[in-house]
Amino acid sequence: MVCCFLRYILVTWLIQIPQLTANLTSTQPRRLFIPLAMIMVMVALALARLAYGLLVPSMRFDLSLSVQQAGLLGTATSLGYLLFVLPAGIVTRRYGSRRIILSGFLCVLLGFTGLAIAGALYWLVLWMALLGIGTAFIYTPVITFIVGWYPDRRGLVLGLVNSGIGLGVFVSGILVPWLISIGGQDSWRSVWALFALITAVVWVAAMAIVRDPKISETSVNPVSPQKESLFASSTVYKHPAIRLLAACYFILGFTYIVQAVFMYSYAIESGVSAAVAGRLSSVAGFLSILAGFGWGVISDRIGRANTLMICFYSSSVATFIPVLMPTVIGFTIHYLLAGSMVSGLFATILAATSESVLPQEVPIAIGFVTVFFAFGQLMGPLVAGLIIDHIGSFGSGFVLSAGTMLLGGLLAFKISLMHRSVVK
């Protein structure tokens, strides 16, 4: 099944990408919008958020940090992201995506540079928090920017753009351990410095290429009369579909970070070698790059809610398999299936959110649902960690995660029923 899905993804990628660029031949820089957005998402989420886990051991050893202090640094990034992601949507609506993206990259650049030279814990906390703030001011306007230029193909383009997360996980999973192995005791500083250099290059590229779409160009899909009355009866924050999508995004944030934090340790505790577990994690990141293309097209064809149901239920099964079968085979199935689903969840939730409101409200809607995603990322390790410590088994944490994903599938089914009632 996975092989057939990957073949479909490859064919889709070969057919759809030329069509997207062919539709935008009037201005040469527009051809670079999608690959640039992928790289910007890679820097904002993979390098500034997820790569920290790979650097924790060497930073703890070199700076004599306790587990609690290392956790504090991760919490600082999550809080910075959580507190500023909604304001990022508000200012994006007012000032446009380009200015906010460039401001976000400046924050991330300062954060990476500070981490490369900092020593005291309070400075580390400050720079990690700045990474979270910068991520908030990059991700929301990037999504708004790309949806504005491709309103008719938002499922596909969001799948492509969010595959930048998988690209960053794949690259950092190979690059960071290698740099640390060939460096000295403080080689983690070189990694942060390299991230700063990459960020500076992407910042310059964004400055040269990113252009704000006009509101009129985001209105290709006019709202039907039935939907107009729905918009008129509520604000963005009270919109019933937006609330359900926010709940789905909370579940994705909660479960995604639980897997990122604990699945690797669970595999090692179950007797899988660290090398094999690391390769499986990299394979999952690579699969998420490819799967983003396919799920984007699928959601454009069968609908957002149906795609969400497929991805949530499949992810639940993938998470529960290692609990039943904590072997190399079980973890291999998990990483293959989970890696194929995660891009579909990210892209479909954001595409559905952008379609549920008027074009000028998209930045605020994206910022609003992303607050719940950030809160889920903050709560996931805390809740799962308490359960794992109390019961004494990693499997208990993943039973919780699998059950939470089932709830996400039920919420997606409710969204599907809501859309059917609106059409009628």
PyMOL commands that set and color helices and strands:
alter all, ss='L'
color gray80, all
select helices_A, chain A and resi 2-22+28-50+52-63+67-95+97-117+121-149+151-182+187-209+215-218+225-232+240-269+274-302+304-324+328-355+359-391+394-423
alter helices_A, ss='H'
color red, helices_A
deselect
rebuild
show_as cartoon
